[in-house]
């Protein structure tokens, strides 16, 4: 019976400590929002660079797209 009382007191004390400790780490939501924002910016920058490269390639005189080699 003493063992059950000891375990009950130990569990109750530990749960009380966990309830008091409000600082248990950051939520994953802000981290996910930051990652989503960084991915959106990376996609925008990549799209801008691709558009500029295509404009530059189209500005070359007598520009022709490369031809695929004939099949053997």
Buried (B, 14 or more C-beta within 10 A) or exposed (E): EEEEEEEEEEEEEEEEEEEEEEEEEEEEEEEEEEEEEEEEEEEEEEEEEEEEEEEEEEEEEEEEEEEEEEEE
